[in-house]
Amino acid sequence: MRKEAIEIGEKLRERRRLLGIKQPELAFLSGVSPRTIQQVENGRGNPSLETLFQLADPLGLRLELILKEPQKPADQ
């Protein structure tokens, strides 16, 4: 698994859980299958930008925040 894919999946999962949304509900709201959501959250698969847009919208996220790499402290 690629590190970037894992980080994107973790961001989406964290936001979904913060909002109290279960995967089936996100599937309904986004039009993305529950299986695809599971794969994205687990860092598997290769979601298209369209899929990421579809997932980001009901979670109230902007795509650039999902794709942005976390900032590392200056001393690292």
Biopython code that builds the backbone (N, CA, C, O; Angstrom):
import numpy as np
from Bio.PDB.StructureBuilder import StructureBuilder

atoms = [
    (1, "MET", "N", (0.842, -1.183, 0.000)),
    (1, "MET", "CA", (0.000, 0.000, 0.000)),
    (1, "MET", "C", (0.884, 1.242, 0.000)),
    (1, "MET", "O", (1.917, 1.293, 0.666)),
    (2, "ARG", "N", (0.462, 2.211, -0.742)),
    (2, "ARG", "CA", (1.204, 3.463, -0.784)),
    (2, "ARG", "C", (0.862, 4.309, 0.428)),
    (2, "ARG", "O", (-0.282, 4.361, 0.879)),
    (3, "LYS", "N", (1.880, 4.964, 0.936)),
    (3, "LYS", "CA", (1.720, 5.819, 2.115)),
    (3, "LYS", "C", (0.655, 6.889, 1.884)),
    (3, "LYS", "O", (-0.156, 7.163, 2.768)),
    (4, "GLU", "N", (0.658, 7.486, 0.705)),
    (4, "GLU", "CA", (-0.303, 8.548, 0.397)),
    (4, "GLU", "C", (-1.741, 8.032, 0.430)),
    (4, "GLU", "O", (-2.636, 8.695, 0.952)),
    (5, "ALA", "N", (-1.949, 6.843, -0.134)),
    (5, "ALA", "CA", (-3.294, 6.266, -0.149)),
    (5, "ALA", "C", (-3.775, 5.984, 1.265)),
    (5, "ALA", "O", (-4.947, 6.191, 1.582)),
    (6, "ILE", "N", (-2.873, 5.512, 2.110)),
    (6, "ILE", "CA", (-3.229, 5.246, 3.507)),
    (6, "ILE", "C", (-3.597, 6.539, 4.214)),
    (6, "ILE", "O", (-4.576, 6.576, 4.959)),
    (7, "GLU", "N", (-2.823, 7.608, 3.992)),
    (7, "GLU", "CA", (-3.100, 8.895, 4.648)),
    (7, "GLU", "C", (-4.434, 9.476, 4.196)),
    (7, "GLU", "O", (-5.179, 10.019, 5.011)),
    (8, "ILE", "N", (-4.743, 9.369, 2.904)),
    (8, "ILE", "CA", (-6.027, 9.863, 2.399)),
    (8, "ILE", "C", (-7.168, 9.085, 3.050)),
    (8, "ILE", "O", (-8.150, 9.674, 3.503)),
    (9, "GLY", "N", (-7.034, 7.769, 3.093)),
    (9, "GLY", "CA", (-8.064, 6.937, 3.713)),
    (9, "GLY", "C", (-8.262, 7.252, 5.179)),
    (9, "GLY", "O", (-9.390, 7.280, 5.672)),
    (10, "GLU", "N", (-7.158, 7.491, 5.877)),
    (10, "GLU", "CA", (-7.250, 7.825, 7.302)),
    (10, "GLU", "C", (-7.959, 9.155, 7.509)),
    (10, "GLU", "O", (-8.760, 9.287, 8.435)),
    (11, "LYS", "N", (-7.679, 10.143, 6.664)),
    (11, "LYS", "CA", (-8.344, 11.448, 6.785)),
    (11, "LYS", "C", (-9.850, 11.308, 6.581)),
    (11, "LYS", "O", (-10.645, 11.879, 7.328)),
    (12, "LEU", "N", (-10.228, 10.540, 5.560)),
    (12, "LEU", "CA", (-11.651, 10.355, 5.297)),
    (12, "LEU", "C", (-12.332, 9.597, 6.430)),
    (12, "LEU", "O", (-13.418, 9.982, 6.863)),
    (13, "ARG", "N", (-11.711, 8.528, 6.913)),
    (13, "ARG", "CA", (-12.287, 7.736, 8.004)),
    (13, "ARG", "C", (-12.425, 8.577, 9.276)),
    (13, "ARG", "O", (-13.450, 8.534, 9.956)),
    (14, "GLU", "N", (-11.380, 9.337, 9.581)),
    (14, "GLU", "CA", (-11.403, 10.161, 10.793)),
    (14, "GLU", "C", (-12.550, 11.175, 10.737)),
    (14, "GLU", "O", (-13.264, 11.360, 11.722)),
    (15, "ARG", "N", (-12.723, 11.823, 9.596)),
    (15, "ARG", "CA", (-13.793, 12.812, 9.460)),
    (15, "ARG", "C", (-15.168, 12.147, 9.534)),
    (15, "ARG", "O", (-16.077, 12.657, 10.189)),
    (16, "ARG", "N", (-15.311, 11.010, 8.861)),
    (16, "ARG", "CA", (-16.590, 10.281, 8.876)),
    (16, "ARG", "C", (-16.967, 9.912, 10.302)),
    (16, "ARG", "O", (-18.111, 10.094, 10.720)),
    (17, "ARG", "N", (-16.000, 9.394, 11.043)),
    (17, "ARG", "CA", (-16.270, 9.004, 12.431)),
    (17, "ARG", "C", (-16.557, 10.209, 13.314)),
    (17, "ARG", "O", (-17.419, 10.152, 14.191)),
    (18, "LEU", "N", (-15.834, 11.303, 13.082)),
    (18, "LEU", "CA", (-16.064, 12.527, 13.844)),
    (18, "LEU", "C", (-17.503, 13.012, 13.677)),
    (18, "LEU", "O", (-18.115, 13.516, 14.619)),
    (19, "LEU", "N", (-18.030, 12.853, 12.468)),
    (19, "LEU", "CA", (-19.401, 13.270, 12.183)),
    (19, "LEU", "C", (-20.436, 12.224, 12.586)),
    (19, "LEU", "O", (-21.639, 12.475, 12.507)),
    (20, "GLY", "N", (-19.971, 11.055, 13.016)),
    (20, "GLY", "CA", (-20.895, 9.997, 13.424)),
    (20, "GLY", "C", (-21.609, 9.343, 12.261)),
    (20, "GLY", "O", (-22.738, 8.872, 12.404)),
    (21, "ILE", "N", (-20.955, 9.313, 11.105)),
    (21, "ILE", "CA", (-21.551, 8.718, 9.912)),
    (21, "ILE", "C", (-20.974, 7.321, 9.708)),
    (21, "ILE", "O", (-19.758, 7.139, 9.749)),
    (22, "LYS", "N", (-21.826, 6.355, 9.494)),
    (22, "LYS", "CA", (-21.383, 4.987, 9.202)),
    (22, "LYS", "C", (-21.139, 4.852, 7.692)),
    (22, "LYS", "O", (-21.653, 5.641, 6.899)),
    (23, "GLN", "N", (-20.356, 3.852, 7.312)),
    (23, "GLN", "CA", (-20.034, 3.667, 5.904)),
    (23, "GLN", "C", (-21.269, 3.536, 5.012)),
    (23, "GLN", "O", (-21.303, 4.153, 3.947)),
    (24, "PRO", "N", (-22.289, 2.755, 5.400)),
    (24, "PRO", "CA", (-23.475, 2.669, 4.532)),
    (24, "PRO", "C", (-24.166, 4.024, 4.336)),
    (24, "PRO", "O", (-24.684, 4.306, 3.256)),
    (25, "GLU", "N", (-24.173, 4.844, 5.362)),
    (25, "GLU", "CA", (-24.780, 6.167, 5.244)),
    (25, "GLU", "C", (-23.962, 7.048, 4.298)),
    (25, "GLU", "O", (-24.524, 7.768, 3.472)),
    (26, "LEU", "N", (-22.636, 6.989, 4.422)),
    (26, "LEU", "CA", (-21.784, 7.752, 3.513)),
    (26, "LEU", "C", (-21.976, 7.269, 2.077)),
    (26, "LEU", "O", (-21.958, 8.068, 1.141)),
    (27, "ALA", "N", (-22.157, 5.972, 1.908)),
    (27, "ALA", "CA", (-22.408, 5.427, 0.577)),
    (27, "ALA", "C", (-23.677, 6.030, -0.010)),
    (27, "ALA", "O", (-23.698, 6.425, -1.176)),
    (28, "PHE", "N", (-24.716, 6.100, 0.779)),
    (28, "PHE", "CA", (-25.981, 6.687, 0.333)),
    (28, "PHE", "C", (-25.807, 8.163, -0.010)),
    (28, "PHE", "O", (-26.279, 8.620, -1.051)),
    (29, "LEU", "N", (-25.134, 8.905, 0.860)),
    (29, "LEU", "CA", (-24.963, 10.349, 0.663)),
    (29, "LEU", "C", (-24.048, 10.692, -0.512)),
    (29, "LEU", "O", (-24.233, 11.712, -1.174)),
    (30, "SER", "N", (-23.073, 9.843, -0.760)),
    (30, "SER", "CA", (-22.063, 10.145, -1.776)),
    (30, "SER", "C", (-22.308, 9.471, -3.126)),
    (30, "SER", "O", (-21.807, 9.931, -4.152)),
    (31, "GLY", "N", (-23.076, 8.386, -3.123)),
    (31, "GLY", "CA", (-23.254, 7.624, -4.349)),
    (31, "GLY", "C", (-22.083, 6.696, -4.647)),
    (31, "GLY", "O", (-21.970, 6.169, -5.753)),
    (32, "VAL", "N", (-21.215, 6.498, -3.662)),
    (32, "VAL", "CA", (-20.060, 5.602, -3.780)),
    (32, "VAL", "C", (-20.401, 4.316, -3.038)),
    (32, "VAL", "O", (-20.969, 4.365, -1.947)),
    (33, "SER", "N", (-20.067, 3.186, -3.605)),
    (33, "SER", "CA", (-20.434, 1.911, -2.981)),
    (33, "SER", "C", (-19.726, 1.727, -1.636)),
    (33, "SER", "O", (-18.611, 2.212, -1.445)),
    (34, "PRO", "N", (-20.381, 1.024, -0.706)),
    (34, "PRO", "CA", (-19.746, 0.762, 0.587)),
    (34, "PRO", "C", (-18.404, 0.039, 0.427)),
    (34, "PRO", "O", (-17.466, 0.312, 1.176)),
    (35, "ARG", "N", (-18.308, -0.862, -0.521)),
    (35, "ARG", "CA", (-17.052, -1.593, -0.756)),
    (35, "ARG", "C", (-15.927, -0.639, -1.163)),
    (35, "ARG", "O", (-14.795, -0.772, -0.699)),
    (36, "THR", "N", (-16.247, 0.320, -2.033)),
    (36, "THR", "CA", (-15.243, 1.299, -2.461)),
    (36, "THR", "C", (-14.826, 2.170, -1.286)),
    (36, "THR", "O", (-13.641, 2.463, -1.124)),
    (37, "ILE", "N", (-15.773, 2.585, -0.471)),
    (37, "ILE", "CA", (-15.448, 3.390, 0.707)),
    (37, "ILE", "C", (-14.514, 2.610, 1.616)),
    (37, "ILE", "O", (-13.527, 3.155, 2.109)),
    (38, "GLN", "N", (-14.818, 1.348, 1.839)),
    (38, "GLN", "CA", (-13.974, 0.501, 2.677)),
    (38, "GLN", "C", (-12.557, 0.423, 2.108)),
    (38, "GLN", "O", (-11.582, 0.542, 2.849)),
    (39, "GLN", "N", (-12.444, 0.223, 0.798)),
    (39, "GLN", "CA", (-11.128, 0.134, 0.169)),
    (39, "GLN", "C", (-10.357, 1.445, 0.290)),
    (39, "GLN", "O", (-9.161, 1.434, 0.584)),
    (40, "VAL", "N", (-11.023, 2.561, 0.069)),
    (40, "VAL", "CA", (-10.365, 3.869, 0.169)),
    (40, "VAL", "C", (-9.892, 4.106, 1.595)),
    (40, "VAL", "O", (-8.750, 4.513, 1.809)),
    (41, "GLU", "N", (-10.754, 3.857, 2.569)),
    (41, "GLU", "CA", (-10.390, 4.088, 3.973)),
    (41, "GLU", "C", (-9.256, 3.184, 4.430)),
    (41, "GLU", "O", (-8.512, 3.538, 5.345)),
    (42, "ASN", "N", (-9.117, 2.022, 3.804)),
    (42, "ASN", "CA", (-8.047, 1.094, 4.165)),
    (42, "ASN", "C", (-6.792, 1.296, 3.321)),
    (42, "ASN", "O", (-5.835, 0.532, 3.445)),
    (43, "GLY", "N", (-6.787, 2.319, 2.461)),
    (43, "GLY", "CA", (-5.619, 2.615, 1.652)),
    (43, "GLY", "C", (-5.424, 1.660, 0.493)),
    (43, "GLY", "O", (-4.332, 1.578, -0.071)),
    (44, "ARG", "N", (-6.466, 0.944, 0.136)),
    (44, "ARG", "CA", (-6.396, 0.008, -0.988)),
    (44, "ARG", "C", (-7.120, 0.608, -2.179)),
    (44, "ARG", "O", (-7.901, 1.549, -2.039)),
    (45, "GLY", "N", (-6.858, 0.064, -3.328)),
    (45, "GLY", "CA", (-7.527, 0.560, -4.520)),
    (45, "GLY", "C", (-6.877, 1.844, -5.003)),
    (45, "GLY", "O", (-5.865, 2.295, -4.467)),
    (46, "ASN", "N", (-7.472, 2.405, -6.009)),
    (46, "ASN", "CA", (-6.956, 3.615, -6.633)),
    (46, "ASN", "C", (-8.148, 4.502, -6.982)),
    (46, "ASN", "O", (-8.580, 4.520, -8.135)),
    (47, "PRO", "N", (-8.693, 5.244, -6.001)),
    (47, "PRO", "CA", (-9.897, 6.027, -6.274)),
    (47, "PRO", "C", (-9.612, 7.162, -7.247)),
    (47, "PRO", "O", (-8.549, 7.782, -7.207)),
    (48, "SER", "N", (-10.563, 7.418, -8.108)),
    (48, "SER", "CA", (-10.448, 8.544, -9.038)),
    (48, "SER", "C", (-10.679, 9.849, -8.270)),
    (48, "SER", "O", (-11.159, 9.847, -7.136)),
    (49, "LEU", "N", (-10.327, 10.951, -8.915)),
    (49, "LEU", "CA", (-10.616, 12.249, -8.305)),
    (49, "LEU", "C", (-12.112, 12.426, -8.122)),
    (49, "LEU", "O", (-12.555, 13.006, -7.131)),
    (50, "GLU", "N", (-12.889, 11.931, -9.068)),
    (50, "GLU", "CA", (-14.349, 12.035, -8.961)),
    (50, "GLU", "C", (-14.850, 11.319, -7.711)),
    (50, "GLU", "O", (-15.708, 11.842, -7.000)),
    (51, "THR", "N", (-14.321, 10.130, -7.438)),
    (51, "THR", "CA", (-14.714, 9.387, -6.237)),
    (51, "THR", "C", (-14.334, 10.166, -4.989)),
    (51, "THR", "O", (-15.117, 10.238, -4.042)),
    (52, "LEU", "N", (-13.143, 10.748, -4.978)),
    (52, "LEU", "CA", (-12.718, 11.533, -3.815)),
    (52, "LEU", "C", (-13.604, 12.763, -3.632)),
    (52, "LEU", "O", (-13.935, 13.123, -2.502)),
    (53, "PHE", "N", (-13.990, 13.413, -4.736)),
    (53, "PHE", "CA", (-14.932, 14.541, -4.650)),
    (53, "PHE", "C", (-16.251, 14.074, -4.053)),
    (53, "PHE", "O", (-16.807, 14.732, -3.174)),
    (54, "GLN", "N", (-16.753, 12.936, -4.529)),
    (54, "GLN", "CA", (-18.026, 12.412, -4.046)),
    (54, "GLN", "C", (-17.974, 12.108, -2.548)),
    (54, "GLN", "O", (-18.958, 12.319, -1.840)),
    (55, "LEU", "N", (-16.844, 11.619, -2.065)),
    (55, "LEU", "CA", (-16.714, 11.312, -0.640)),
    (55, "LEU", "C", (-16.503, 12.566, 0.192)),
    (55, "LEU", "O", (-17.017, 12.671, 1.306)),
    (56, "ALA", "N", (-15.757, 13.505, -0.340)),
    (56, "ALA", "CA", (-15.441, 14.716, 0.410)),
    (56, "ALA", "C", (-16.665, 15.591, 0.656)),
    (56, "ALA", "O", (-16.812, 16.165, 1.735)),
    (57, "ASP", "N", (-17.533, 15.693, -0.327)),
    (57, "ASP", "CA", (-18.669, 16.608, -0.232)),
    (57, "ASP", "C", (-19.567, 16.350, 0.978)),
    (57, "ASP", "O", (-19.780, 17.275, 1.762)),
    (58, "PRO", "N", (-20.105, 15.139, 1.173)),
    (58, "PRO", "CA", (-20.982, 14.938, 2.340)),
    (58, "PRO", "C", (-20.234, 15.003, 3.674)),
    (58, "PRO", "O", (-20.849, 15.135, 4.732)),
    (59, "LEU", "N", (-18.913, 14.910, 3.616)),
    (59, "LEU", "CA", (-18.124, 15.012, 4.844)),
    (59, "LEU", "C", (-17.717, 16.452, 5.139)),
    (59, "LEU", "O", (-17.078, 16.730, 6.155)),
    (60, "GLY", "N", (-18.089, 17.359, 4.250)),
    (60, "GLY", "CA", (-17.760, 18.770, 4.450)),
    (60, "GLY", "C", (-16.275, 19.049, 4.318)),
    (60, "GLY", "O", (-15.750, 19.959, 4.961)),
    (61, "LEU", "N", (-15.595, 18.270, 3.487)),
    (61, "LEU", "CA", (-14.159, 18.447, 3.289)),
    (61, "LEU", "C", (-13.886, 19.014, 1.904)),
    (61, "LEU", "O", (-14.619, 18.750, 0.951)),
    (62, "ARG", "N", (-12.827, 19.790, 1.813)),
    (62, "ARG", "CA", (-12.363, 20.252, 0.512)),
    (62, "ARG", "C", (-11.302, 19.269, 0.043)),
    (62, "ARG", "O", (-10.466, 18.818, 0.825)),
    (63, "LEU", "N", (-11.346, 18.948, -1.228)),
    (63, "LEU", "CA", (-10.452, 17.938, -1.774)),
    (63, "LEU", "C", (-8.988, 18.281, -1.540)),
    (63, "LEU", "O", (-8.182, 17.388, -1.275)),
    (64, "GLU", "N", (-8.630, 19.553, -1.634)),
    (64, "GLU", "CA", (-7.225, 19.915, -1.434)),
    (64, "GLU", "C", (-6.756, 19.617, -0.004)),
    (64, "GLU", "O", (-5.566, 19.386, 0.214)),
    (65, "LEU", "N", (-7.660, 19.619, 0.957)),
    (65, "LEU", "CA", (-7.280, 19.273, 2.334)),
    (65, "LEU", "C", (-7.045, 17.776, 2.476)),
    (65, "LEU", "O", (-6.217, 17.345, 3.279)),
    (66, "ILE", "N", (-7.770, 16.992, 1.703)),
    (66, "ILE", "CA", (-7.586, 15.543, 1.736)),
    (66, "ILE", "C", (-6.264, 15.159, 1.086)),
    (66, "ILE", "O", (-5.554, 14.276, 1.566)),
    (67, "LEU", "N", (-5.946, 15.833, -0.011)),
    (67, "LEU", "CA", (-4.761, 15.481, -0.779)),
    (67, "LEU", "C", (-3.474, 16.114, -0.241)),
    (67, "LEU", "O", (-2.375, 15.674, -0.576)),
    (68, "LYS", "N", (-3.616, 17.135, 0.584)),
    (68, "LYS", "CA", (-2.449, 17.844, 1.113)),
    (68, "LYS", "C", (-1.673, 16.955, 2.078)),
    (68, "LYS", "O", (-2.242, 16.297, 2.949)),
    (69, "GLU", "N", (-0.356, 16.958, 1.892)),
    (69, "GLU", "CA", (0.489, 16.195, 2.803)),
    (69, "GLU", "C", (0.576, 16.917, 4.141)),
    (69, "GLU", "O", (0.601, 18.147, 4.182)),
    (70, "PRO", "N", (0.624, 16.162, 5.234)),
    (70, "PRO", "CA", (0.763, 16.800, 6.539)),
    (70, "PRO", "C", (2.111, 17.503, 6.642)),
    (70, "PRO", "O", (3.113, 17.027, 6.108)),
    (71, "GLN", "N", (2.125, 18.629, 7.325)),
    (71, "GLN", "CA", (3.356, 19.375, 7.528)),
    (71, "GLN", "C", (4.215, 18.695, 8.584)),
    (71, "GLN", "O", (3.725, 18.293, 9.640)),
    (72, "LYS", "N", (5.483, 18.575, 8.285)),
    (72, "LYS", "CA", (6.417, 17.988, 9.245)),
    (72, "LYS", "C", (7.038, 19.107, 10.072)),
    (72, "LYS", "O", (7.294, 20.188, 9.541)),
    (73, "PRO", "N", (7.285, 18.876, 11.350)),
    (73, "PRO", "CA", (7.955, 19.889, 12.157)),
    (73, "PRO", "C", (9.302, 20.250, 11.543)),
    (73, "PRO", "O", (9.946, 19.407, 10.919)),
    (74, "ALA", "N", (9.728, 21.492, 11.715)),
    (74, "ALA", "CA", (10.962, 21.987, 11.104)),
    (74, "ALA", "C", (12.207, 21.255, 11.581)),
    (74, "ALA", "O", (13.209, 21.219, 10.868)),
    (75, "ASP", "N", (12.163, 20.672, 12.770)),
    (75, "ASP", "CA", (13.361, 20.015, 13.311)),
    (75, "ASP", "C", (13.531, 18.575, 12.808)),
    (75, "ASP", "O", (14.461, 17.888, 13.230)),
    (76, "GLN", "N", (12.660, 18.114, 11.927)),
    (76, "GLN", "CA", (12.798, 16.747, 11.396)),
    (76, "GLN", "C", (13.450, 16.744, 10.050)),
    (76, "GLN", "O", (13.643, 15.681, 9.460)),
]
sb = StructureBuilder()
sb.init_structure("model")
sb.init_model(0)
sb.init_chain("A")
sb.init_seg("    ")
for serial, (resi, resn, name, xyz) in enumerate(atoms, 1):
    if name == "N":
        sb.init_residue(resn, " ", resi, " ")
    sb.init_atom(name, np.array(xyz, "f"), 0.0, 1.0, " ", f" {name:<3s}", serial, name[0])
structure = sb.get_structure()
